């Protein structure tokens, strides 16, 4: 294959385009599991609530949440929202989406940059969890005992007393102590689990605002599903384009190889024709070049695609779950080992196959060209045995290679299935 690399030079532009398209295709294929996980995690488990930063929140709930924010976080959160009063002109476009806005003031999130929104995620997630836990404690005296002790005991709250009114009158240090007491229960949660827990509180707030949660979930699933469909279509387009380019490159390389082989054979002397049988020259000019053409096509389509997928999968797995990256790396190492082992076993047989094809081609050519002589000397049975032996040798060698190669796919599928489990 190294010797025929120079035949790729006329098709270098198409080759580079194929590699670029393969990279794009690999990225698209690797993105599909992410979108699927979004549908499952956000669309189904979180009912379409994408972020712990609510798109709207009641003024009364915002006042509770800001009790457990630092001064800097409180300023940042309030600056990120616009307060809409019932009956105001600015509130009219939001009435259908948030029906409660007709009766109560509501904070609506402004258009923020992704970085600005991410900066609010952790403070709001923790504050929403604290408020949610305190609301449950106020409704259930048994849960209030979990937050007892310290300078402020929730379990001893007088009946009829508004919990958050009392909390607003406390010093910031005591509110921080209560917040830390609740946050300790969520200390074992990582950032993703914390956001998922806060999404439950955001969902409850949306329900209080009159948001149609079913419609919110459906819209999210349809939107992400449409993105997945678009990504799949782009991947299919890349696959088709790469298939076309690889076939064109391979056909061009095969054309140029046949032309050069023909020119080279025509320049042979009689001594060289005596050294290289005609049957071998026919095999070199037909079967061998066809095999090289097929190998060129598959190299463009698969050999460059597989490493991109392998290393890209490891990088994405490490980014999504750093504790499990080693499983992907181990699977890649095992897969590479299986492929190398199969190639080491089958490569000698591939080399023998060329001689066996030459032998079969020679016997068939001799039978056709010497048919009258064979009949004259009544050698039909002998020639049939010669042909059967050459054919059976080639068949046995081909079956061995096919069986060895057939083992590779089940092993690869088993490794991938074990990895999935």
C-alpha positions in Angstrom: 0.0 0.0 0.0 2.9 2.3 0.6 4.1 1.9 -2.9 0.8 2.9 -4.4 0.6 6.0 -2.2 1.9 8.1 -5.1 -1.2 7.1 -7.1 -3.3 9.1 -4.6 -1.6 12.4 -5.5 -4.0 13.3 -8.4 -6.9 12.7 -6.0 -5.3 14.5 -3.0 -8.1 17.1 -2.8 -10.8 14.5 -2.8 -8.9 12.6 -0.2 -8.5 15.6 2.1 -12.2 16.4 1.7 -13.1 12.8 2.6 -11.0 13.0 5.8 -12.7 16.3 6.8 -16.1 14.8 6.1 -15.2 11.7 8.2 -14.2 13.9 11.1 -17.5 15.8 10.8 -19.4 12.5 10.6 -17.7 11.1 13.7 -18.5 14.2 15.7 -22.2 14.0 14.6 -22.4 10.3 15.4 -20.8 10.9 18.8 -23.3 13.7 19.5 -26.3 11.5 19.1 -26.0 9.7 22.4 -25.7 13.1 24.2 -29.0 14.2 22.6 -30.6 10.9 23.6 -29.5 11.3 27.2 -31.0 14.8 27.2 -34.3 13.4 26.1 -34.2 10.8 28.9 -32.7 13.0 31.7 -34.2 16.4 31.0 -37.2 15.6 28.8 -38.6 12.6 30.8 -37.1 12.7 34.3 -37.2 16.5 34.6 -40.4 17.1 32.6 -38.6 19.4 30.2 -37.0 21.6 32.9 -33.6 22.3 31.4 -32.0 24.5 34.1 -32.2 25.3 37.8 -32.4 28.9 36.6 -36.2 29.3 36.2 -37.4 31.3 33.2 -40.0 32.9 35.5 -40.6 32.9 39.3 -43.2 34.5 41.5 -42.1 37.6 43.4 -43.0 36.0 46.7 -40.9 33.0 45.9 -38.0 35.2 44.7 -38.0 37.0 48.1 -37.7 33.6 49.8 -34.9 32.5 47.5 -32.9 35.6 47.9 -32.8 35.1 51.7 -30.2 32.4 51.2 -28.1 34.2 48.6 -25.0 36.2 49.3 -25.2 39.9 48.6 -23.3 39.5 45.4 -25.4 36.6 44.2 -28.6 38.4 45.2 -27.6 41.4 43.1 -26.7 39.2 40.1 -29.9 37.2 40.3 -32.2 40.3 40.6 -30.3 42.0 37.7 -31.0 38.9 35.6 -34.8 39.2 36.0 -37.4 41.7 35.1 -40.3 42.2 37.5 -43.6 42.3 35.7 -46.7 43.7 37.5 -50.2 42.4 36.8 -52.0 44.6 34.2 -48.8 46.3 33.0 -48.3 46.5 29.2 -45.0 44.6 29.6 -46.9 41.7 31.2 -49.3 41.1 28.3 -47.1 39.0 26.1 -46.4 36.6 29.0 -50.0 36.1 30.2 -50.6 33.0 28.1 -47.4 31.4 29.2 -47.7 32.3 32.9 -51.4 32.7 33.8 -50.7 33.6 37.4 -49.2 36.8 36.1 -52.8 38.2 35.9 -53.0 38.1 39.7 -49.4 38.3 41.1 -46.1 40.0 40.2 -43.7 37.7 38.5 -40.0 37.9 37.7 -39.2 36.9 34.1 -35.7 36.0 33.1 -33.9 38.3 30.7 -32.0 37.2 27.6 -28.7 36.2 29.1 -25.5 34.9 27.6 -24.7 31.2 28.3 -21.9 32.2 30.6 -24.1 34.6 32.6 -26.7 32.0 33.0 -24.2 29.4 34.1 -22.9 31.8 36.7 -26.4 31.8 38.3 -26.9 28.0 38.2 -25.1 26.9 41.4 -26.3 29.8 43.7 -29.9 29.4 42.5 -29.9 25.6 42.6 -28.7 25.6 46.3 -31.1 28.4 47.3 -34.1 26.7 45.6 -33.3 23.4 47.4 -33.0 25.2 50.7 -36.4 27.0 50.2 -38.0 23.7 49.0 -36.7 21.9 52.1 -37.9 24.6 54.4 -41.4 24.7 52.8 -41.6 20.9 53.3 -40.5 21.4 56.9 -43.1 24.1 57.5 -45.8 21.8 56.2 -44.6 18.7 58.1 -43.5 19.0 61.8 -41.6 15.7 61.6 -39.3 17.1 58.9 -38.8 20.3 60.8 -37.1 18.3 63.5 -34.3 17.4 61.0 -33.3 21.1 61.0 -33.5 21.6 64.7 -30.8 22.7 67.0 -28.5 25.7 66.9 -29.7 29.3 67.5 -32.9 28.7 65.4 -35.0 25.5 65.9 -37.6 25.0 63.2 -39.3 22.3 65.1 -40.3 24.9 67.8 -41.8 27.3 65.3 -45.1 28.7 66.8 -48.3 27.6 65.0 -49.5 30.2 62.5 -46.1 31.9 62.2 -44.9 32.4 58.7 -41.5 30.7 58.5 -40.0 32.9 55.8 -41.2 36.2 57.5 -39.3 35.0 60.6 -36.3 34.0 58.6 -36.2 37.5 57.0 -35.8 39.0 60.4 -32.9 36.8 61.4 -29.3 37.9 61.0 -27.6 36.7 57.8 -25.3 34.5 59.8 -28.2 32.5 61.2 -29.8 32.1 57.8 -26.4 30.9 56.5 -26.3 28.4 59.3 -29.7 27.0 58.4 -28.7 27.0 54.7 -25.5 25.1 55.5 -27.4 22.6 57.6 -29.6 21.8 54.7 -26.8 21.9 52.1 -25.0 19.2 54.2 -27.7 16.8 53.1 -26.8 17.5 49.5 -23.0 17.4 50.0 -22.8 14.0 48.4 -24.4 15.2 45.2 -22.3 16.3 42.3 -23.1 19.3 40.1 -25.4 17.3 37.8 -27.4 15.7 40.5 -27.7 19.0 42.3 -29.1 20.6 39.2 -31.5 17.7 38.7 -32.7 18.0 42.3 -33.2 21.7 41.9 -35.2 21.1 38.7 -37.9 19.5 40.8 -38.3 22.8 42.7 -38.3 24.7 39.4 -41.1 22.4 38.1 -43.1 23.1 41.2 -42.7 26.8 40.6 -43.8 26.5 37.0 -46.9 24.6 38.2 -47.6 27.4 40.6 -47.3 29.9 37.7 -49.9 27.9 35.8 -47.4 26.6 33.2 -48.6 23.6 31.2 -45.9 21.1 32.3 -47.1 18.5 29.8 -46.7 20.9 26.9 -43.3 22.0 28.2 -42.1 18.4 28.3 -43.6 17.7 24.8 -42.0 20.7 23.3 -38.6 19.9 24.8 -38.7 16.3 23.5 -39.8 17.3 20.1 -37.2 20.1 19.9 -34.3 17.8 20.9 -35.7 15.0 18.7 -35.8 17.4 15.7 -32.1 18.2 16.4 -31.3 14.5 16.6 -33.1 14.0 13.2 -31.1 16.9 11.7 -27.8 15.5 13.1 -28.7 12.1 11.7 -29.5 13.5 8.3 -26.2 15.4 8.2 -24.4 12.3 9.2 -26.1 10.3 6.4 -25.1 13.1 3.9 -21.5 12.9 5.0 -21.6 9.1 4.7 -23.0 9.2 1.2 -20.5 11.9 0.1 -17.6 10.0 1.6 -18.8 6.8 -0.1 -18.9 8.7 -3.4 -15.5 10.3 -3.0 -13.9 7.0 -1.8 -15.3 5.1 -4.8 -14.1 7.8 -7.1 -10.6 7.8 -5.6 -10.4 4.0 -5.6 -11.6 3.8 -9.2 -9.0 6.4 -10.3 -6.2 4.5 -8.5 -7.3 1.3 -10.1 -7.4 2.9 -13.6 -3.9 4.3 -13.2 -2.5 1.1 -11.8 -3.9 -1.0 -14.7 -2.5 1.5 -17.2 0.9 1.4 -15.7 0.9 -2.4 -15.3 -0.1 -2.8 -18.9 2.7 -0.5 -20.1 5.2 -2.3 -17.9 4.1 -5.8 -19.2 4.4 -4.6 -22.8 8.0 -3.6 -22.2 9.0 -7.2 -20.9 11.5 -9.2 -22.8 11.0 -12.8 -23.7 13.2 -13.8 -20.8 10.9 -11.9 -18.4 7.8 -13.5 -20.0 9.4 -16.9 -19.4 10.1 -16.0 -15.8 6.6 -14.6 -15.1 3.8 -16.9 -16.3 1.0 -15.4 -18.3 -1.6 -16.6 -15.7 0.2 -14.6 -13.1 0.2 -11.5 -15.3 -3.5 -11.9 -15.8 -4.1 -12.2 -12.1 -1.9 -9.1 -11.4 -3.7 -7.0 -14.0 -7.3 -8.1 -12.9 -7.8 -9.6 -9.4 -4.9 -7.9 -7.6 -5.6 -4.4 -8.9 -9.3 -4.9 -8.0 -8.3 -5.9 -4.5 -6.1 -2.9 -4.2 -9.0 -0.7 -5.4 -11.3 -2.2 -2.8 -8.6 -1.7 -0.1 -8.2 1.9 -1.1 -11.9 2.5 -0.8 -12.2 0.9 2.6 -9.2 2.7 3.9 -10.7 6.0 3.0 -14.1 5.1 4.5 -13.1 3.1 7.6 -9.4 3.2 8.5 -9.5 7.0 9.1 -13.0 6.9 10.6 -12.3 4.3 13.3 -9.5 6.2 15.1 -11.6 9.4 15.1 -14.5 7.5 16.7 -12.3 5.7 19.1 -10.3 8.6 20.5 -13.4 10.9 20.2 -15.4 8.4 22.3 -12.7 8.3 25.0 -12.6 12.1 25.1 -16.3 12.5 25.3 -16.6 9.7 27.9 -13.9 11.4 30.1 -15.8 14.7 29.8 -19.2 13.2 30.7 -18.0 10.8 33.5 -14.3 11.1 34.4 -14.6 8.1 36.7 -15.6 5.7 33.8 -13.2 6.8 31.1 -11.0 3.8 31.7 -13.8 1.4 30.6 -13.8 3.0 27.1 -10.0 3.0 26.9 -9.9 -0.7 28.0 -12.5 -1.5 25.3 -10.5 0.3 22.6 -7.3 -1.6 23.7 -9.1 -4.9 23.6 -10.7 -4.2 20.2 -7.3 -3.2 18.8 -5.7 -6.3 20.2 -8.4 -8.5 18.6 -7.9 -6.8 15.3 -4.2 -7.2 15.4 -4.5 -10.8 16.4 -6.9 -11.5 13.6 -4.6 -9.8 11.1 -1.5 -11.7 12.3 -3.3 -15.0 11.9 -4.9 -14.2 8.5 -2.1 -12.3 6.8 0.0 -15.3 5.9 -3.1 -16.9 4.3 -3.7 -13.8 2.3 -0.2 -14.0 0.9 -0.8 -17.7 0.0 -4.1 -16.8 -1.7 -2.3 -14.9 -4.5 -0.3 -18.0 -5.4 -3.4 -20.2 -5.3 -5.3 -17.8 -7.5 -2.4 -17.9 -10.0 -2.5 -21.7 -9.9 -6.2 -21.9 -10.5 -6.0 -19.3 -13.3 -3.1 -21.3 -14.9 -5.0 -24.6 -14.8 -8.1 -23.1 -16.2 -6.2 -21.3 -19.0 -4.3 -24.5 -19.9 -7.6 -26.5 -20.1 -9.2 -23.9 -22.4 -6.2 -23.4 -24.7 -5.3 -27.1 -24.8 -8.8 -28.5 -25.0 -8.2 -30.3 -28.3 -5.0 -31.9 -27.1 -6.5 -33.0 -23.9 -9.3 -34.8 -25.8 -6.9 -36.3 -28.2 -4.9 -38.0 -25.4 -8.0 -38.7 -23.3 -6.7 -36.7 -20.4 -10.1 -35.3 -19.2 -10.1 -37.1 -15.9 -6.5 -36.0 -15.1 -7.3 -32.3 -15.9 -10.4 -32.4 -13.8 -8.4 -33.7 -10.9 -5.9 -30.9 -11.4 -8.6 -28.3 -11.5 -10.4 -29.8 -8.5 -7.2 -29.7 -6.4 -6.4 -26.1 -7.3 -10.0 -25.1 -6.6 -10.2 -27.0 -3.3 -6.9 -25.5 -2.1 -8.2 -22.0 -2.9 -11.5 -22.8 -1.3 -10.0 -24.1 1.9 -7.7 -21.1 2.2 -10.5 -18.7 1.6 -12.8 -20.4 4.1 -10.0 -20.2 6.8 -9.6 -16.5 6.2 -13.4 -15.9 6.2 -13.9 -17.8 9.4 -11.1 -15.9 11.2 -12.5 -12.6 10.0 -16.0 -13.6 10.9 -14.9 -14.0 14.5 -14.0 -10.4 14.8 -17.5 -8.9 14.5 -19.1 -11.0 17.3 -16.2 -10.3 19.6 -16.5 -6.5 18.9 -20.3 -6.6 19.5 -19.8 -8.6 22.7 -17.3 -6.0 24.0 -19.6 -3.1 23.1 -22.6 -4.8 24.8 -20.5 -5.6 28.0 -19.3 -2.0 28.0 -22.9 -0.7 27.7 -24.0 -2.9 30.6 
